[in-house]
Amino acid sequence: MNGNESAKSEPVTVRILDREYTVGVSDAERASLTSAARMLDLRMREIRGSNKMVAPDRLAVLTALNLAHELQQLREERGGNDAAFKLLDAANGKLDALLGPAG
């Protein structure tokens, strides 16, 4: 196995709010992405609560806002240059890709 194979993008399917999304991800990032998807699903369910009628795009924006706020607080507490925050930013971008355009 050479270095290019480990970076090869393979499809992975995740489930968020009972809906499936397929995204391309390298083997090295698969576990992290599926973990992030589980976290996103849990957070969206918590925010939705018992109000099953909330619009999915509104729910996605509220969840993203909460996650971004938490990330901002962590950056302020720790100086913002930590490599862990770069990983969180990358995970956030992947979550954005999973959600796709609202509509």
MMTF fields as JSON, N, C-alpha, C and O atoms, coordinates in Angstrom:
{
  "mmtfVersion": "1.0.0",
  "mmtfProducer": "UNKNOWN",
  "numBonds": 411,
  "numAtoms": 412,
  "numGroups": 103,
  "numChains": 1,
  "numModels": 1,
  "chainsPerModel": [1],
  "groupsPerChain": [103],
  "chainIdList": ["A"],
  "bondAtomList": [4, 2, 8, 6, 12, 10, 16, 14, 20, 18, 24, 22, 28, 26, 32, 30, 36, 34, 40, 38, 44, 42, 48, 46, 52, 50, 56, 54, 60, 58, 64, 62, 68, 66, 72, 70, 76, 74, 80, 78, 84, 82, 88, 86, 92, 90, 96, 94, 100, 98, 104, 102, 108, 106, 112, 110, 116, 114, 120, 118, 124, 122, 128, 126, 132, 130, 136, 134, 140, 138, 144, 142, 148, 146, 152, 150, 156, 154, 160, 158, 164, 162, 168, 166, 172, 170, 176, 174, 180, 178, 184, 182, 188, 186, 192, 190, 196, 194, 200, 198, 204, 202, 208, 206, 212, 210, 216, 214, 220, 218, 224, 222, 228, 226, 232, 230, 236, 234, 240, 238, 244, 242, 248, 246, 252, 250, 256, 254, 260, 258, 264, 262, 268, 266, 272, 270, 276, 274, 280, 278, 284, 282, 288, 286, 292, 290, 296, 294, 300, 298, 304, 302, 308, 306, 312, 310, 316, 314, 320, 318, 324, 322, 328, 326, 332, 330, 336, 334, 340, 338, 344, 342, 348, 346, 352, 350, 356, 354, 360, 358, 364, 362, 368, 366, 372, 370, 376, 374, 380, 378, 384, 382, 388, 386, 392, 390, 396, 394, 400, 398, 404, 402, 408, 406],
  "bondOrderList": [1, 1, 1, 1, 1, 1, 1, 1, 1, 1, 1, 1, 1, 1, 1, 1, 1, 1, 1, 1, 1, 1, 1, 1, 1, 1, 1, 1, 1, 1, 1, 1, 1, 1, 1, 1, 1, 1, 1, 1, 1, 1, 1, 1, 1, 1, 1, 1, 1, 1, 1, 1, 1, 1, 1, 1, 1, 1, 1, 1, 1, 1, 1, 1, 1, 1, 1, 1, 1, 1, 1, 1, 1, 1, 1, 1, 1, 1, 1, 1, 1, 1, 1, 1, 1, 1, 1, 1, 1, 1, 1, 1, 1, 1, 1, 1, 1, 1, 1, 1, 1, 1],
  "groupList": [{"groupName": "MET", "atomNameList": ["N", "CA", "C", "O"], "elementList": ["N", "C", "C", "O"], "formalChargeList": [0, 0, 0, 0], "bondAtomList": [1, 0, 2, 1, 3, 2], "bondOrderList": [1, 1, 2], "singleLetterCode": "M", "chemCompType": "L-PEPTIDE LINKING"}, {"groupName": "ASN", "atomNameList": ["N", "CA", "C", "O"], "elementList": ["N", "C", "C", "O"], "formalChargeList": [0, 0, 0, 0], "bondAtomList": [1, 0, 2, 1, 3, 2], "bondOrderList": [1, 1, 2], "singleLetterCode": "N", "chemCompType": "L-PEPTIDE LINKING"}, {"groupName": "GLY", "atomNameList": ["N", "CA", "C", "O"], "elementList": ["N", "C", "C", "O"], "formalChargeList": [0, 0, 0, 0], "bondAtomList": [1, 0, 2, 1, 3, 2], "bondOrderList": [1, 1, 2], "singleLetterCode": "G", "chemCompType": "PEPTIDE LINKING"}, {"groupName": "GLU", "atomNameList": ["N", "CA", "C", "O"], "elementList": ["N", "C", "C", "O"], "formalChargeList": [0, 0, 0, 0], "bondAtomList": [1, 0, 2, 1, 3, 2], "bondOrderList": [1, 1, 2], "singleLetterCode": "E", "chemCompType": "L-PEPTIDE LINKING"}, {"groupName": "SER", "atomNameList": ["N", "CA", "C", "O"], "elementList": ["N", "C", "C", "O"], "formalChargeList": [0, 0, 0, 0], "bondAtomList": [1, 0, 2, 1, 3, 2], "bondOrderList": [1, 1, 2], "singleLetterCode": "S", "chemCompType": "L-PEPTIDE LINKING"}, {"groupName": "ALA", "atomNameList": ["N", "CA", "C", "O"], "elementList": ["N", "C", "C", "O"], "formalChargeList": [0, 0, 0, 0], "bondAtomList": [1, 0, 2, 1, 3, 2], "bondOrderList": [1, 1, 2], "singleLetterCode": "A", "chemCompType": "L-PEPTIDE LINKING"}, {"groupName": "LYS", "atomNameList": ["N", "CA", "C", "O"], "elementList": ["N", "C", "C", "O"], "formalChargeList": [0, 0, 0, 0], "bondAtomList": [1, 0, 2, 1, 3, 2], "bondOrderList": [1, 1, 2], "singleLetterCode": "K", "chemCompType": "L-PEPTIDE LINKING"}, {"groupName": "PRO", "atomNameList": ["N", "CA", "C", "O"], "elementList": ["N", "C", "C", "O"], "formalChargeList": [0, 0, 0, 0], "bondAtomList": [1, 0, 2, 1, 3, 2], "bondOrderList": [1, 1, 2], "singleLetterCode": "P", "chemCompType": "L-PEPTIDE LINKING"}, {"groupName": "VAL", "atomNameList": ["N", "CA", "C", "O"], "elementList": ["N", "C", "C", "O"], "formalChargeList": [0, 0, 0, 0], "bondAtomList": [1, 0, 2, 1, 3, 2], "bondOrderList": [1, 1, 2], "singleLetterCode": "V", "chemCompType": "L-PEPTIDE LINKING"}, {"groupName": "THR", "atomNameList": ["N", "CA", "C", "O"], "elementList": ["N", "C", "C", "O"], "formalChargeList": [0, 0, 0, 0], "bondAtomList": [1, 0, 2, 1, 3, 2], "bondOrderList": [1, 1, 2], "singleLetterCode": "T", "chemCompType": "L-PEPTIDE LINKING"}, {"groupName": "ARG", "atomNameList": ["N", "CA", "C", "O"], "elementList": ["N", "C", "C", "O"], "formalChargeList": [0, 0, 0, 0], "bondAtomList": [1, 0, 2, 1, 3, 2], "bondOrderList": [1, 1, 2], "singleLetterCode": "R", "chemCompType": "L-PEPTIDE LINKING"}, {"groupName": "ILE", "atomNameList": ["N", "CA", "C", "O"], "elementList": ["N", "C", "C", "O"], "formalChargeList": [0, 0, 0, 0], "bondAtomList": [1, 0, 2, 1, 3, 2], "bondOrderList": [1, 1, 2], "singleLetterCode": "I", "chemCompType": "L-PEPTIDE LINKING"}, {"groupName": "LEU", "atomNameList": ["N", "CA", "C", "O"], "elementList": ["N", "C", "C", "O"], "formalChargeList": [0, 0, 0, 0], "bondAtomList": [1, 0, 2, 1, 3, 2], "bondOrderList": [1, 1, 2], "singleLetterCode": "L", "chemCompType": "L-PEPTIDE LINKING"}, {"groupName": "ASP", "atomNameList": ["N", "CA", "C", "O"], "elementList": ["N", "C", "C", "O"], "formalChargeList": [0, 0, 0, 0], "bondAtomList": [1, 0, 2, 1, 3, 2], "bondOrderList": [1, 1, 2], "singleLetterCode": "D", "chemCompType": "L-PEPTIDE LINKING"}, {"groupName": "TYR", "atomNameList": ["N", "CA", "C", "O"], "elementList": ["N", "C", "C", "O"], "formalChargeList": [0, 0, 0, 0], "bondAtomList": [1, 0, 2, 1, 3, 2], "bondOrderList": [1, 1, 2], "singleLetterCode": "Y", "chemCompType": "L-PEPTIDE LINKING"}, {"groupName": "HIS", "atomNameList": ["N", "CA", "C", "O"], "elementList": ["N", "C", "C", "O"], "formalChargeList": [0, 0, 0, 0], "bondAtomList": [1, 0, 2, 1, 3, 2], "bondOrderList": [1, 1, 2], "singleLetterCode": "H", "chemCompType": "L-PEPTIDE LINKING"}, {"groupName": "GLN", "atomNameList": ["N", "CA", "C", "O"], "elementList": ["N", "C", "C", "O"], "formalChargeList": [0, 0, 0, 0], "bondAtomList": [1, 0, 2, 1, 3, 2], "bondOrderList": [1, 1, 2], "singleLetterCode": "Q", "chemCompType": "L-PEPTIDE LINKING"}, {"groupName": "PHE", "atomNameList": ["N", "CA", "C", "O"], "elementList": ["N", "C", "C", "O"], "formalChargeList": [0, 0, 0, 0], "bondAtomList": [1, 0, 2, 1, 3, 2], "bondOrderList": [1, 1, 2], "singleLetterCode": "F", "chemCompType": "L-PEPTIDE LINKING"}],
  "groupTypeList": [0, 1, 2, 1, 3, 4, 5, 6, 4, 3, 7, 8, 9, 8, 10, 11, 12, 13, 10, 3, 14, 9, 8, 2, 8, 4, 13, 5, 3, 10, 5, 4, 12, 9, 4, 5, 5, 10, 0, 12, 13, 12, 10, 0, 10, 3, 11, 10, 2, 4, 1, 6, 0, 8, 5, 7, 13, 10, 12, 5, 8, 12, 9, 5, 12, 1, 12, 5, 15, 3, 12, 16, 16, 12, 10, 3, 3, 10, 2, 2, 1, 13, 5, 5, 17, 6, 12, 12, 13, 5, 5, 1, 2, 6, 12, 13, 5, 12, 12, 2, 7, 5, 2],
  "groupIdList": [1, 2, 3, 4, 5, 6, 7, 8, 9, 10, 11, 12, 13, 14, 15, 16, 17, 18, 19, 20, 21, 22, 23, 24, 25, 26, 27, 28, 29, 30, 31, 32, 33, 34, 35, 36, 37, 38, 39, 40, 41, 42, 43, 44, 45, 46, 47, 48, 49, 50, 51, 52, 53, 54, 55, 56, 57, 58, 59, 60, 61, 62, 63, 64, 65, 66, 67, 68, 69, 70, 71, 72, 73, 74, 75, 76, 77, 78, 79, 80, 81, 82, 83, 84, 85, 86, 87, 88, 89, 90, 91, 92, 93, 94, 95, 96, 97, 98, 99, 100, 101, 102, 103],
  "secStructList": [7, 7, 2, 2, 2, 2, 6, 7, 3, 3, 3, 3, 3, 3, 3, 3, 6, 6, 3, 3, 3, 3, 3, 3, 3, 3, 2, 2, 2, 2, 2, 2, 2, 2, 2, 2, 2, 2, 2, 2, 2, 2, 2, 2, 2, 2, 2, 2, 6, 6, 7, 6, 6, 1, 7, 2, 2, 2, 2, 2, 2, 2, 2, 2, 2, 2, 2, 2, 2, 2, 2, 2, 2, 2, 2, 2, 2, 2, 7, 1, 7, 7, 2, 2, 2, 2, 2, 2, 2, 2, 2, 2, 2, 2, 2, 2, 2, 2, 2, 7, 1, 7, 7],
  "xCoordList": [0.851, 0.0, 0.891, 1.76, 0.681, 1.49, 0.74, -0.429, 1.405, 0.83, -0.389, -1.261, -0.479, -1.626, -2.902, -3.988, -2.786, -3.972, -4.618, -5.844, -3.814, -4.381, -5.154, -6.057, -4.817, -5.505, -6.673, -7.397, -6.863, -7.935, -9.291, -9.528, -10.16, -11.483, -12.429, -12.569, -13.068, -14.046, -15.371, -15.383, -16.488, -17.774, -18.064, -17.779, -18.626, -19.112, -20.498, -20.727, -21.406, -22.772, -22.979, -22.682, -23.489, -23.803, -25.29, -25.918, -25.84, -27.26, -27.415, -26.908, -28.127, -28.388, -29.881, -30.444, -30.507, -31.958, -32.721, -33.592, -32.383, -33.055, -32.928, -33.729, -31.941, -31.686, -30.246, -29.342, -30.03, -28.69, -27.993, -28.598, -26.689, -25.831, -24.589, -24.002, -24.19, -22.977, -21.949, -22.217, -20.766, -19.678, -18.399, -18.25, -17.483, -16.183, -15.225, -15.143, -14.501, -13.569, -12.452, -12.674, -11.254, -10.141, -10.32, -11.025, -9.675, -9.742, -9.269, -9.818, -8.253, -7.695, -8.693, -8.6, -9.645, -10.607, -11.977, -12.853, -12.172, -13.49, -14.037, -15.175, -13.253, -13.727, -14.07, -15.077, -13.239, -13.482, -14.767, -15.554, -14.972, -16.173, -17.43, -18.419, -17.411, -18.601, -18.881, -20.041, -17.837, -18.012, -18.62, -19.515, -18.14, -18.681, -20.147, -20.957, -20.486, -21.879, -22.774, -23.893, -22.29, -23.071, -23.269, -24.358, -22.204, -22.306, -23.308, -24.13, -23.24, -24.162, -25.602, -26.494, -25.828, -27.166, -27.69, -28.829, -26.865, -27.259, -27.572, -28.59, -26.7, -26.914, -28.178, -28.926, -28.42, -29.626, -30.875, -31.877, -30.821, -31.965, -32.198, -33.343, -31.11, -31.241, -31.878, -32.773, -31.429, -31.959, -33.407, -34.237, -33.703, -35.075, -36.008, -37.151, -35.524, -36.345, -37.622, -37.605, -38.712, -39.994, -40.691, -41.743, -40.125, -40.726, -40.305, -39.333, -41.033, -40.705, -41.027, -40.65, -41.718, -42.148, -41.155, -41.374, -40.071, -39.099, -38.496, -38.165, -38.36, -37.828, -36.383, -35.593, -36.037, -34.678, -33.585, -32.519, -33.836, -32.801, -32.6, -31.47, -33.67, -33.562, -32.827, -31.969, -33.16, -32.501, -31.007, -30.188, -30.652, -29.242, -28.495, -27.366, -29.129, -28.486, -28.308, -27.245, -29.316, -29.202, -28.113, -27.354, -28.043, -27.01, -25.63, -24.704, -25.486, -24.198, -23.788, -22.616, -24.741, -24.448, -23.964, -23.0, -24.621, -24.194, -22.797, -21.977, -22.512, -21.185, -20.116, -19.018, -20.441, -19.49, -19.218, -18.084, -20.248, -20.083, -19.171, -18.286, -19.382, -18.511, -17.068, -16.135, -16.887, -15.544, -14.89, -13.716, -15.64, -15.117, -14.709, -13.662, -15.528, -15.186, -13.897, -13.046, -13.753, -12.532, -11.315, -10.254, -11.473, -10.367, -9.948, -8.758, -10.918, -10.615, -9.928, -9.022, -10.353, -9.762, -8.34, -7.512, -8.051, -6.769, -5.863, -4.804, -6.231, -5.337, -5.566, -5.038, -6.305, -6.679, -5.655, -5.989, -4.43, -3.418, -3.155, -2.238, -3.921, -3.717, -4.112, -5.094, -3.369, -3.655, -5.022, -5.662, -5.471, -6.776, -7.892, -8.874, -7.748, -8.776, -8.811, -9.87, -7.665, -7.637, -8.387, -9.09, -8.239, -8.985, -10.483, -11.284, -10.863, -12.275, -12.825, -13.952, -12.041, -12.462, -12.679, -13.65, -11.775, -11.912, -13.166, -13.896, -13.416, -14.616, -15.864, -16.853, -15.828, -16.956, -17.236, -18.391, -16.17, -16.343, -16.976, -17.81, -16.588, -17.174, -18.647, -19.465, -18.983, -20.385, -21.195, -22.325, -20.621, -21.294, -21.544, -22.606, -20.564, -20.713, -21.802, -22.532, -21.917, -22.959, -24.343, -25.263, -24.483, -25.79, -26.185, -27.371, -25.215, -25.496, -26.239, -26.44, -26.646, -27.367, -28.766, -29.43, -29.207, -30.558, -31.553, -31.311, -32.647, -33.636, -34.638, -35.565],
  "yCoordList": [-1.179, 0.0, 1.234, 1.377, 2.112, 3.327, 4.49, 4.357, 5.617, 6.791, 7.341, 7.914, 7.184, 7.704, 6.944, 7.524, 5.653, 4.87, 5.311, 5.293, 5.706, 6.121, 7.434, 7.697, 8.254, 9.527, 9.399, 10.368, 8.224, 8.011, 8.192, 7.683, 8.916, 9.189, 8.039, 7.636, 7.526, 6.453, 6.926, 7.704, 6.466, 6.905, 6.288, 5.115, 7.087, 6.618, 7.222, 8.388, 6.43, 6.888, 7.102, 6.227, 8.27, 8.594, 8.918, 9.262, 8.805, 9.05, 10.201, 10.154, 11.234, 12.397, 12.687, 12.91, 12.68, 12.886, 11.969, 12.415, 10.708, 9.671, 9.866, 9.339, 10.609, 10.821, 10.432, 10.754, 9.745, 9.288, 10.266, 10.835, 10.446, 11.291, 10.487, 9.843, 10.523, 9.838, 10.887, 11.778, 10.762, 11.697, 10.916, 9.784, 11.527, 10.918, 11.274, 12.43, 10.276, 10.494, 9.462, 8.333, 9.858, 8.91, 7.929, 8.213, 6.778, 5.788, 6.375, 6.064, 7.223, 7.818, 8.736, 8.939, 9.291, 10.233, 9.612, 10.261, 8.381, 7.74, 7.725, 8.137, 7.263, 7.165, 8.538, 8.698, 9.52, 10.874, 11.449, 12.08, 11.228, 11.749, 11.079, 11.76, 9.772, 9.09, 9.502, 9.61, 9.731, 10.221, 11.624, 11.919, 12.48, 13.836, 13.795, 14.587, 12.885, 12.76, 12.315, 12.807, 11.388, 10.958, 12.124, 12.31, 12.908, 14.066, 15.073, 15.615, 15.318, 16.262, 15.781, 16.566, 14.503, 13.932, 14.135, 14.56, 13.834, 13.994, 15.451, 15.746, 16.359, 17.78, 18.303, 19.078, 17.883, 18.333, 17.802, 18.51, 16.572, 16.002, 16.738, 16.978, 17.095, 17.845, 19.208, 19.618, 19.9, 21.233, 21.142, 21.976, 20.133, 19.956, 19.632, 20.088, 18.841, 18.463, 17.776, 16.903, 18.168, 17.545, 18.232, 17.772, 19.323, 20.05, 19.412, 19.84, 18.4, 17.667, 18.467, 18.064, 19.592, 20.363, 21.457, 22.149, 21.625, 22.665, 22.345, 21.195, 23.371, 23.185, 22.686, 23.187, 21.701, 21.137, 22.173, 22.096, 23.147, 24.151, 25.047, 25.424, 25.384, 26.191, 25.406, 25.951, 24.146, 23.283, 23.172, 23.216, 23.027, 22.932, 24.222, 24.182, 25.368, 26.654, 26.843, 27.281, 26.526, 26.664, 25.752, 26.151, 24.538, 23.602, 24.099, 24.076, 24.55, 25.08, 26.296, 26.449, 27.152, 28.333, 27.93, 28.499, 26.965, 26.493, 25.895, 26.176, 25.076, 24.469, 25.527, 25.463, 26.498, 27.572, 28.41, 28.824, 28.653, 29.415, 28.672, 29.275, 27.372, 26.568, 26.592, 26.714, 26.476, 26.522, 27.873, 27.935, 28.942, 30.284, 30.438, 31.013, 29.929, 30.004, 29.237, 29.717, 28.063, 27.281, 28.016, 28.025, 28.627, 29.398, 30.533, 30.759, 31.233, 32.351, 31.871, 32.534, 30.719, 30.176, 29.67, 29.741, 29.168, 28.508, 29.209, 28.678, 30.35, 31.11, 30.947, 31.75, 29.976, 29.856, 29.278, 29.063, 29.011, 28.502, 27.014, 26.473, 26.372, 24.963, 24.1, 24.397, 23.062, 22.172, 21.514, 21.201, 21.304, 20.68, 21.526, 20.988, 22.837, 23.7, 23.627, 23.767, 23.409, 23.224, 21.96, 21.929, 20.916, 19.682, 19.914, 19.391, 20.693, 21.006, 21.808, 21.576, 22.743, 23.504, 22.578, 22.729, 21.627, 20.676, 19.833, 19.585, 19.394, 18.606, 19.438, 18.93, 20.713, 21.603, 21.743, 21.744, 21.86, 21.93, 20.67, 20.735, 19.527, 18.263, 18.185, 17.677, 18.692, 18.711, 19.619, 19.293, 20.749, 21.634, 20.91, 21.058, 20.127, 19.385, 18.331, 18.074, 17.72, 16.722, 17.342, 16.766, 18.521, 19.171, 19.676, 19.723, 20.049, 20.551, 21.87, 22.433, 22.36, 23.63, 23.476, 22.462, 24.484, 24.474, 24.662, 25.411, 23.99, 24.184, 23.167, 23.168],
  "zCoordList": [0.0, 0.0, 0.0, 0.86, -0.947, -0.992, -0.355, 0.005, -0.217, 0.435, -0.258, 0.396, -1.581, -2.317, -1.992, -2.008, -1.698, -1.401, -0.098, 0.019, 0.885, 2.162, 2.03, 2.825, 1.049, 0.853, -0.117, -0.345, -0.683, -1.647, -0.967, 0.128, -1.631, -1.095, -1.422, -2.577, -0.394, -0.541, 0.041, 0.994, -0.52, 0.011, 1.381, 1.625, 2.248, 3.542, 3.735, 3.415, 4.253, 4.476, 5.967, 6.78, 6.311, 7.701, 7.784, 6.783, 8.974, 9.181, 10.173, 11.294, 9.729, 10.574, 10.521, 9.449, 11.677, 11.78, 10.822, 10.075, 10.859, 10.07, 8.563, 7.791, 8.161, 6.739, 6.442, 7.213, 5.335, 4.992, 4.06, 3.152, 4.316, 3.497, 3.154, 4.024, 1.896, 1.473, 1.086, 0.281, 1.677, 1.402, 1.155, 1.615, 0.427, 0.185, 1.302, 1.718, 1.787, 2.885, 2.792, 2.356, 3.203, 3.202, 4.359, 5.327, 4.242, 5.315, 6.636, 7.692, 6.575, 7.786, 8.489, 9.7, 7.742, 8.317, 8.565, 9.138, 8.146, 8.232, 9.661, 9.886, 10.617, 11.998, 12.561, 13.251, 12.267, 12.755, 12.165, 12.871, 10.877, 10.227, 10.767, 11.038, 10.927, 11.438, 12.879, 13.278, 13.655, 15.021, 15.013, 15.805, 14.127, 14.007, 13.582, 14.064, 12.693, 12.244, 13.397, 13.537, 14.22, 15.387, 16.357, 16.9, 16.571, 17.447, 16.881, 17.62, 15.586, 14.952, 15.089, 15.411, 14.846, 14.979, 16.401, 16.593, 17.38, 18.778, 19.102, 19.728, 18.677, 18.964, 18.289, 18.886, 17.045, 16.346, 17.039, 17.142, 17.51, 18.232, 19.552, 19.937, 20.249, 21.503, 21.255, 21.993, 20.239, 19.937, 19.47, 19.833, 18.668, 18.188, 19.345, 19.367, 20.317, 21.467, 21.03, 20.163, 21.626, 21.303, 20.135, 19.693, 19.629, 18.514, 17.195, 16.574, 16.775, 15.553, 14.294, 13.193, 14.443, 13.278, 12.88, 11.886, 13.637, 13.291, 11.92, 11.629, 11.088, 9.734, 9.807, 10.607, 8.975, 9.007, 8.765, 9.376, 7.876, 7.626, 8.844, 9.156, 9.522, 10.747, 11.83, 12.526, 11.968, 12.945, 12.651, 13.568, 11.371, 10.977, 11.308, 11.796, 11.04, 11.326, 12.83, 13.269, 13.618, 15.07, 15.629, 16.512, 15.117, 15.563, 15.167, 15.978, 13.925, 13.466, 14.29, 14.633, 14.606, 15.415, 16.806, 17.318, 17.41, 18.727, 18.678, 19.552, 17.674, 17.544, 17.275, 17.829, 16.424, 16.131, 17.381, 17.623, 18.159, 19.399, 20.371, 20.979, 20.517, 21.382, 20.883, 21.678, 19.581, 19.002, 19.275, 19.638, 19.102, 19.363, 20.823, 21.118, 21.734, 23.152, 23.445, 24.194, 22.866, 23.059, 22.514, 23.139, 21.354, 20.771, 21.695, 21.915, 22.224, 23.112, 24.379, 24.886, 24.896, 26.116, 25.893, 26.801, 24.718, 24.486, 23.49, 23.156, 23.018, 22.162, 20.678, 19.909, 20.229, 18.832, 17.886, 16.721, 18.304, 17.381, 17.55, 16.931, 18.352, 18.643, 17.44, 16.759, 17.188, 16.054, 16.193, 15.189, 17.417, 17.626, 17.028, 16.518, 17.086, 16.537, 15.014, 14.402, 14.418, 12.97, 12.591, 11.581, 13.398, 13.152, 13.324, 12.549, 14.333, 14.526, 13.355, 12.918, 12.849, 11.674, 10.48, 9.739, 10.301, 9.198, 9.382, 8.423, 10.608, 10.886, 10.641, 10.113, 11.018, 10.784, 9.29, 8.865, 8.494, 7.043, 6.492, 5.589, 7.027, 6.578, 6.955, 6.188, 8.144, 8.549, 7.63, 7.266, 7.259, 6.305, 4.988, 4.383, 4.549, 3.3, 3.427, 2.47, 4.597, 4.824, 4.744, 4.163, 5.333, 5.348, 3.974, 3.646, 3.178, 1.836, 1.895, 2.971, 0.732, 0.692, 1.275, 1.058, 2.012, 2.574, 1.448, 0.502, 1.56, 0.518, 0.574, -0.236]
}
